[in-house]
Amino acid sequence: MPQHGGKREGSGRTPLPESKKKIAKTIYFTPSLQNDIERYATGDSFSEKCIDLISTQIAKRKRNTEKRVKFIDLFAGLGGIRLGFEKAFKKRGYEPVCVFSSEIKDYAIKAYKNYFKEDEIAGDITKINANEIEDFDFLLGGFPCQPFSAAGLGLGFEDTRGTLFFEIERILKEKQPYGFLLENVEGLINHDDGRTLLIIIEHLKKLNYYVSYRLLDSQYFGLAQSRKRVYIVGTKDAHISLDNFEEHTSVFGDIMEHGLPTVDSDFTRKLFSRFTPQQVVGKAIKDKRGGADNIHSWEIGLKGSTTEEQTAFLNLLLLERRKRKWAAEIGIDWMDGMPLTEKQIATFFPHKNLKAFLDKLVKMGYLTLEHPRKREKGRRIPDETKPKGYNIVAGKLSFEFTKILNPADLAPTLVAMDVSHLGVIDGTGLRRLSIREGQRLCGFPEDYDLSFLKESEAFDLLGNTVCIPVIEAISERLAEMYSN
């Protein structure tokens, strides 16, 4: 029986939408212009090269005519990158428009929505398809630092799968915006022996971006905080210089609040029983190190009053336990603060009843009896084959305050874990760093409200946020490139 041809249901090509159908036009070129197109445009065919040049020029003219820049804000946190970016582009006469934001921490989302007055904040970026995001000009993101595949650089796109940088990479690849601004912690420079940063830069370059990166310190951008961060920028046109920014400096006293409630606790009462408020300004309170700028728990009787002899011994042990000769004698790799046996201590602190003397300090909580630690798989673990020795109890965050800020100096880097232990002398008392002061140390505007969050939530966000003036300075250079 003869077979009859004909179109089967579902066969053939999918019809193109009208907006993507190509139209034939005739254009006349001089030979020199044709040569320039072949030389400077990108594309597999002459037609594609012409489209490349035309599209590029149209995009530039649109930018300068519409004066609008669209961006997305990934791993948004409090929106610090957005704030600096928007401020810089507004200076250039652009209207910044955020078309997409993503954040997973619930109290960060509350703060972000409250300030930016936005209802829709996407959650987990790994669940978002790039084609669901409106076209945009810049991608902004402060992504977490994570190791990549140990298989090396040869896997191409696969190198980054399973990391949050991959989410940035896949969106850039799909959407091909004009540029990006990324921020990461200082540790990215040496993370995995520099391999992590190398993979990031190489993958961004493969997406046809001119990529620059630098480690920049916020203290040179007018903030009273030393906060070093890695900044990575890229554009389709040219490299952005991240050198020779104009320097501005300030100190904590420039942003300090006054007249706030102070803390009345066992800790502060014992502290001020031995020192005046002015004497503790700029001091660290920890038992790990010695030095003139450090106050130890035994010096204020925090765990019980100590005699002059006990105090002198504890100060001496602080120094002795750091000496390299003890590591060789114990048979371990040197570490900063090793437990010493009674016999070893007797060589520099002779005492007729040394064991009872040491055990009393253990009972008071100033000393602990522990095994020395050996290095194993990059970690320090107790070596139970070695005899126990006496060591200083050096838990940094076990004290109510660990650092008293100096109004005439910089604040240390705000870290989420210990920012609530930073103290400020206010009048004749001691209080914690306020949330507003924490915001000012990062350059947030005065109308950014975090008062409705728990203090622990606010400080967690501030310990992980960006420094806005640094972002603004970088974005000014992006805006200049974008407009030209």
C-alpha distance (Angstrom), angle and dihedral (degrees) to the residues before:
residue distance angle dihedral
M1 . . .
P2 3.79 . .
Q3 3.81 118.2 .
H4 3.78 115.9 -130.3
G5 3.81 119.9 -147.1
G6 3.74 125.0 -141.1
K7 3.78 142.7 131.0
R8 3.79 113.6 -63.2
E9 3.77 119.9 -142.7
G10 3.81 109.6 -93.4
S11 3.81 93.9 14.9
G12 3.80 127.0 120.6
R13 3.80 131.4 39.5
T14 3.78 123.2 -37.6
P15 3.81 106.6 -104.9
L16 3.80 113.7 -111.0
P17 3.79 118.2 -123.2
E18 3.80 114.3 -108.2
S19 3.82 91.4 -108.8
K20 3.83 91.4 60.8
K21 3.79 99.5 43.3
K22 3.81 112.3 111.4
I23 3.78 122.3 -124.1
A24 3.80 122.4 -149.6
K25 3.82 116.0 -127.9
T26 3.77 131.8 168.8
I27 3.83 117.2 -127.7
Y28 3.81 125.6 -179.9
F29 3.82 120.9 -143.0
T30 3.75 134.5 -173.5
P31 3.82 113.9 -124.4
S32 3.84 91.2 -110.4
L33 3.81 92.0 52.2
Q34 3.80 90.2 48.8
N35 3.79 89.4 52.9
D36 3.80 91.2 50.4
I37 3.79 91.5 50.5
E38 3.80 91.2 51.1
R39 3.79 91.0 48.0
Y40 3.80 104.1 42.7
A41 3.82 106.9 27.1
T42 3.79 127.1 79.6
G43 3.79 126.0 -131.8
D44 3.79 142.7 94.6
S45 3.81 94.7 -105.9
F46 3.80 135.7 32.4
S47 3.80 88.4 -109.2
E48 3.81 91.7 54.8
K49 3.79 90.8 48.1
C50 3.79 91.3 53.3
I51 3.81 90.4 49.3
D52 3.81 89.4 49.7
L53 3.81 93.0 55.1
I54 3.78 94.6 41.7
S55 3.82 92.8 48.1
T56 3.79 92.0 48.1
Q57 3.79 93.5 50.8
I58 3.81 92.9 45.3
A59 3.80 90.4 50.8
K60 3.82 90.9 51.7
R61 3.79 93.0 48.6
K62 3.80 91.0 47.3
R63 3.81 89.9 52.9
N64 3.78 92.7 52.5
T65 3.80 93.9 42.4
E66 3.80 102.6 42.4
K67 3.84 95.2 34.7
R68 3.80 90.6 -153.4
V69 3.80 126.2 128.2
K70 3.79 121.2 -166.7
F71 3.80 121.9 -156.2
I72 3.80 143.3 167.7
D73 3.82 124.9 -135.0
L74 3.82 114.1 -146.2
F75 3.83 125.7 -173.8
A76 3.78 80.9 9.6
G77 3.82 102.1 178.7
L78 3.80 106.6 171.3
G79 3.81 91.6 -14.2
G80 3.80 95.4 -106.1
I81 3.81 95.0 146.7
R82 3.78 89.4 48.9
L83 3.81 92.1 51.4
G84 3.81 94.0 52.4
F85 3.81 92.7 43.0
E86 3.81 93.9 49.3
K87 3.79 93.2 47.8
A88 3.81 92.9 52.0
F89 3.81 95.0 48.3
K90 3.79 92.8 46.0
K91 3.81 87.9 57.6
R92 3.81 87.1 58.7
G93 3.78 91.7 52.3
Y94 3.81 96.4 -102.8
E95 3.77 127.1 136.4
P96 3.84 105.9 -133.3
V97 3.81 113.3 -146.9
C98 3.80 121.3 -169.8
V99 3.81 106.7 -150.7
F100 3.81 97.7 176.6
S101 3.82 138.0 17.8
S102 3.80 129.9 -175.2
E103 3.83 131.5 -168.4
I104 3.81 133.9 144.4
K105 3.82 104.8 -163.9
D106 3.80 107.2 96.5
Y107 3.82 98.3 -145.4
A108 3.81 90.8 46.0
I109 3.80 88.0 54.7
K110 3.83 90.1 50.6
A111 3.80 91.7 52.5
Y112 3.82 92.9 43.9
K113 3.80 93.8 49.8
N114 3.78 92.0 45.2
Y115 3.81 94.0 54.4
F116 3.79 102.2 35.3
K117 3.83 93.9 37.5
E118 3.79 92.9 -132.1
D119 3.77 125.9 145.8
E120 3.80 101.1 -166.7
I121 3.81 117.4 66.7
A122 3.80 115.1 159.4
G123 3.79 117.0 -132.5
D124 3.79 125.5 -151.6
I125 3.82 106.9 20.5
T126 3.82 90.9 -156.0
K127 3.80 87.8 68.4
I128 3.83 94.8 52.6
N129 3.82 120.9 95.3
A130 3.79 112.3 -139.2
N131 3.81 91.4 -133.6
E132 3.81 88.5 61.5
I133 3.81 89.8 64.4
E134 3.80 119.0 87.6
D135 3.81 114.9 -115.9
F136 3.79 112.2 -87.7
D137 3.81 142.1 178.9
F138 3.82 102.7 -135.2
L139 3.79 136.5 28.3
L140 3.82 115.9 -149.8
G141 3.81 122.8 -168.7
G142 3.78 144.1 153.9
F143 3.80 97.7 -158.6
P144 3.84 126.4 -173.3
C145 3.82 120.2 -100.5
Q146 3.83 109.6 -111.0
P147 3.82 134.4 163.6
F148 3.79 119.8 -109.9
S149 3.82 131.7 -139.1
A150 3.80 113.7 -54.6
A151 3.79 89.2 -136.6
G152 3.80 92.0 91.4
L153 3.78 136.2 -125.4
G154 3.79 95.5 -48.8
L155 3.79 97.3 85.4
G156 3.80 95.0 72.1
F157 3.79 113.0 -162.7
E158 3.81 90.9 6.0
D159 3.82 91.1 66.3
T160 3.79 91.8 79.7
R161 3.80 102.7 39.5
G162 3.78 114.1 126.4
T163 3.81 92.9 29.6
L164 3.78 128.9 98.1
F165 3.79 90.9 -122.0
F166 3.80 85.2 66.6
E167 3.82 88.4 64.0
I168 3.79 89.6 56.5
E169 3.78 91.1 45.8
R170 3.80 96.1 50.2
I171 3.82 92.2 48.2
L172 3.82 92.0 48.9
K173 3.79 90.0 48.2
E174 3.80 93.5 50.1
K175 3.81 99.7 39.8
Q176 3.83 101.4 31.1
P177 3.83 96.7 -156.0
Y178 3.80 122.0 -172.1
G179 3.81 94.1 -102.4
F180 3.78 151.4 -27.6
L181 3.81 142.4 -136.9
L182 3.81 118.2 -152.7
E183 3.82 130.7 -178.8
N184 3.79 130.7 -163.2
V185 3.79 141.3 164.4
E186 3.81 123.8 -78.2
G187 3.81 90.1 -108.7
L188 3.81 90.8 69.9
I189 3.82 88.8 80.4
N190 3.81 93.0 66.9
H191 3.80 99.3 20.2
D192 3.81 109.7 137.0
D193 3.84 88.0 -2.6
G194 3.81 91.0 -56.1
R195 3.78 93.1 -56.1
T196 3.81 95.1 115.2
L197 3.81 93.2 56.9
L198 3.81 91.7 43.8
I199 3.81 91.5 55.3
I200 3.81 91.7 47.8
I201 3.81 93.4 51.5
E202 3.81 93.9 44.6
H203 3.79 92.8 49.5
L204 3.79 92.5 49.2
K205 3.80 90.9 50.0
K206 3.81 90.1 51.8
L207 3.80 87.6 60.4
N208 3.85 87.6 63.4
Y209 3.80 98.1 -102.5
Y210 3.78 128.7 137.8
V211 3.80 99.8 -127.0
S212 3.82 130.5 -158.5
Y213 3.79 130.7 173.9
R214 3.81 137.7 -179.1
L215 3.79 140.9 170.9
L216 3.82 105.3 -121.0
D217 3.82 130.0 -174.7
S218 3.81 118.6 -140.1
Q219 3.82 92.7 -144.7
Y220 3.82 89.2 77.2
F221 3.81 92.9 53.8
G222 3.80 97.5 64.5
L223 3.81 98.8 -85.5
A224 3.81 124.9 127.0
Q225 3.80 90.6 -135.6
S226 3.79 131.6 81.4
R227 3.79 103.6 -136.6
K228 3.79 117.6 158.8
R229 3.77 117.1 -159.2
V230 3.80 137.6 167.2
Y231 3.81 114.5 -118.0
I232 3.81 121.5 -164.7
V233 3.81 121.0 -170.8
G234 3.77 134.1 175.8
T235 3.80 140.1 177.4
K236 3.79 136.6 -179.8
D237 3.82 92.3 -122.2
A238 3.82 110.6 48.6
H239 3.79 146.4 -34.8
I240 3.80 117.6 -66.6
S241 3.80 112.7 -136.1
L242 3.81 113.7 -127.6
D243 3.80 93.7 -174.4
N244 3.82 134.5 96.1
F245 3.78 101.2 24.3
E246 3.80 114.8 174.2
E247 3.81 107.2 -97.9
H248 3.81 124.3 -127.6
T249 3.80 124.3 173.6
S250 3.81 137.2 -169.6
V251 3.82 139.8 168.3
F252 3.79 133.9 -127.9
G253 3.82 92.1 -100.4
D254 3.82 88.8 64.9
I255 3.81 92.0 66.2
M256 3.82 101.4 26.7
E257 3.80 121.8 126.1
H258 3.80 120.4 -137.6
G259 3.78 136.5 -148.0
L260 3.79 98.2 25.3
P261 3.84 122.4 147.7
T262 3.81 114.2 -82.2
V263 3.81 130.7 -144.4
D264 3.81 121.8 -99.1
S265 3.80 106.4 -168.2
D266 3.79 141.1 131.9
F267 3.80 88.1 -94.4
T268 3.81 96.2 52.4
R269 3.79 92.9 42.8
K270 3.81 91.4 53.2
L271 3.80 91.6 44.0
F272 3.80 93.4 53.1
S273 3.79 92.6 43.1
R274 3.83 87.1 68.8
F275 3.81 103.2 26.5
T276 3.81 138.0 34.1
P277 3.82 118.4 -123.8
Q278 3.80 91.4 -105.4
Q279 3.81 91.9 50.8
V280 3.81 92.7 60.7
V281 3.82 96.7 49.0
G282 3.80 109.5 121.8
K283 3.81 93.6 8.1
A284 3.79 126.5 134.6
I285 3.80 116.8 -140.3
K286 3.78 109.0 -149.7
D287 3.79 138.9 113.8
K288 3.80 99.3 -136.7
R289 3.81 99.7 83.2
G290 3.78 140.0 26.0
G291 3.80 128.7 -140.4
A292 3.77 138.8 114.2
D293 3.82 93.0 -81.1
N294 3.80 94.0 56.2
I295 3.81 130.8 84.3
H296 3.82 116.6 -160.8
S297 3.78 126.6 -147.8
W298 3.84 91.7 -117.9
E299 3.80 90.9 55.1
I300 3.79 90.0 64.7
G301 3.82 96.3 33.9
L302 3.78 92.0 -117.2
K303 3.82 93.6 158.7
G304 3.78 95.2 27.2
S305 3.81 135.7 -46.2
T306 3.80 115.2 -68.9
T307 3.81 129.2 -152.6
E308 3.80 121.9 -120.6
E309 3.79 88.6 -103.6
Q310 3.82 92.9 52.1
T311 3.80 91.8 46.7
A312 3.81 92.0 49.1
F313 3.81 91.1 49.2
L314 3.83 94.7 49.3
N315 3.81 90.4 50.1
L316 3.81 89.8 49.4
L317 3.82 93.4 47.9
L318 3.80 89.9 52.2
L319 3.80 88.8 64.2
E320 3.81 100.2 35.3
R321 3.81 96.2 53.1
R322 3.82 90.0 61.7
K323 3.83 95.8 58.4
R324 3.80 115.8 114.8
K325 3.79 94.3 -138.2
W326 3.81 90.3 72.8
A327 3.82 92.0 56.6
A328 3.81 89.5 55.0
E329 3.81 91.9 47.1
I330 3.82 93.6 46.5
G331 3.81 92.3 44.4
I332 3.83 99.9 -122.2
D333 3.79 136.5 111.5
W334 3.80 110.6 -88.1
M335 3.79 117.0 -93.4
D336 3.78 132.1 177.1
G337 3.80 101.9 -95.6
M338 3.83 117.7 12.5
P339 3.81 126.7 -171.1
L340 3.82 112.4 -109.2
T341 3.80 125.9 -152.5
E342 3.78 123.9 -124.1
K343 3.80 89.0 -104.7
Q344 3.81 92.4 52.9
I345 3.81 92.5 46.7
A346 3.81 90.5 51.1
T347 3.83 89.5 64.0
F348 3.82 91.9 67.5
F349 3.83 102.2 20.1
P350 3.81 112.1 39.8
H351 3.81 112.9 -166.8
K352 3.81 130.2 168.0
N353 3.81 92.3 -133.1
L354 3.80 101.1 23.7
K355 3.83 98.8 155.6
A356 3.81 93.3 54.7
F357 3.80 89.5 45.2
L358 3.81 91.8 53.2
D359 3.80 95.3 41.5
K360 3.80 90.7 54.4
L361 3.82 90.1 56.4
V362 3.82 88.1 49.6
K363 3.80 90.0 52.6
M364 3.83 90.6 49.5
G365 3.83 90.1 52.3
Y366 3.81 99.4 -114.9
L367 3.82 93.9 106.5
T368 3.78 133.9 36.9
L369 3.81 130.2 -160.0
E370 3.81 109.7 -132.4
H371 3.79 145.9 147.9
P372 3.82 117.4 -98.9
R373 3.79 113.8 -104.2
K374 3.79 126.4 -115.4
R375 3.78 126.8 -157.6
E376 3.80 113.6 -110.7
K377 3.81 125.7 167.0
G378 3.78 91.6 -16.9
R379 3.81 94.2 -50.4
R380 3.80 136.3 95.3
I381 3.80 114.5 -120.9
P382 3.84 130.3 171.6
D383 3.80 113.0 -87.7
E384 3.80 102.1 -142.2
T385 3.80 91.7 -173.4
K386 3.82 88.4 71.2
P387 3.82 124.0 74.4
K388 3.81 118.3 -101.7
G389 3.78 119.1 -102.2
Y390 3.80 139.2 -170.5
N391 3.79 118.4 -94.7
I392 3.80 138.9 172.3
V393 3.81 114.9 -96.8
A394 3.79 96.5 -120.9
G395 3.80 108.2 173.9
K396 3.81 102.2 155.2
L397 3.79 97.5 -158.1
S398 3.79 96.9 40.4
F399 3.83 90.3 93.7
E400 3.79 124.5 78.2
F401 3.82 89.7 -124.6
T402 3.80 126.2 22.7
K403 3.81 101.7 175.7
I404 3.82 132.9 26.4
L405 3.80 108.7 -151.8
N406 3.79 121.0 -128.1
P407 3.83 113.9 -136.2
A408 3.82 89.4 -149.6
D409 3.81 93.6 55.2
L410 3.81 142.9 49.8
A411 3.78 122.5 -78.6
P412 3.82 114.7 -119.8
T413 3.79 120.6 -107.1
L414 3.80 108.8 -67.6
V415 3.81 107.8 -118.5
A416 3.80 120.0 -173.0
M417 3.80 93.0 -132.6
D418 3.81 98.8 55.3
V419 3.82 108.6 18.4
S420 3.83 90.3 103.4
H421 3.84 88.6 61.3
L422 3.81 93.9 61.9
G423 3.81 112.3 109.7
V424 3.81 133.5 -154.8
I425 3.81 126.8 -161.7
D426 3.79 105.4 -130.4
G427 3.79 113.1 -178.7
T428 3.79 105.9 -46.3
G429 3.81 96.2 -24.2
L430 3.78 142.5 67.4
R431 3.80 126.0 -115.9
R432 3.76 138.2 168.3
L433 3.77 123.4 -93.2
S434 3.80 105.5 -86.1
I435 3.79 123.6 -122.9
R436 3.80 89.8 -118.4
E437 3.81 91.1 53.5
G438 3.80 88.9 49.6
Q439 3.80 89.7 52.8
R440 3.79 91.9 48.6
L441 3.80 90.9 50.8
C442 3.82 86.6 60.8
G443 3.80 96.0 42.0
F444 3.81 99.8 -109.4
P445 3.82 117.3 161.4
E446 3.80 117.7 -102.8
D447 3.81 92.4 -115.0
Y448 3.82 92.9 59.9
D449 3.80 102.7 109.2
L450 3.80 123.8 -153.6
S451 3.80 96.3 155.1
F452 3.81 93.3 107.0
L453 3.83 91.7 61.7
K454 3.78 126.6 81.6
E455 3.80 111.5 -95.5
S456 3.82 90.2 -116.8
E457 3.82 90.7 52.8
A458 3.80 93.5 48.3
F459 3.80 93.0 49.2
D460 3.80 91.6 45.9
L461 3.80 89.3 56.4
L462 3.81 93.4 44.2
G463 3.80 90.8 49.2
N464 3.80 88.9 58.0
T465 3.80 101.7 36.6
V466 3.80 131.0 103.8
C467 3.80 129.1 -109.2
I468 3.79 105.4 -106.4
P469 3.84 99.8 -153.6
V470 3.82 90.3 56.8
I471 3.81 90.3 51.5
E472 3.80 90.0 47.2
A473 3.82 93.0 52.1
I474 3.81 92.0 49.8
S475 3.81 92.0 44.3
E476 3.80 91.0 53.2
R477 3.78 87.5 63.0
L478 3.79 91.0 46.5
A479 3.80 89.9 50.7
E480 3.80 91.3 50.3
M481 3.80 91.6 51.8
Y482 3.80 91.7 44.0
S483 3.81 93.9 51.8
N484 3.79 94.3 46.6
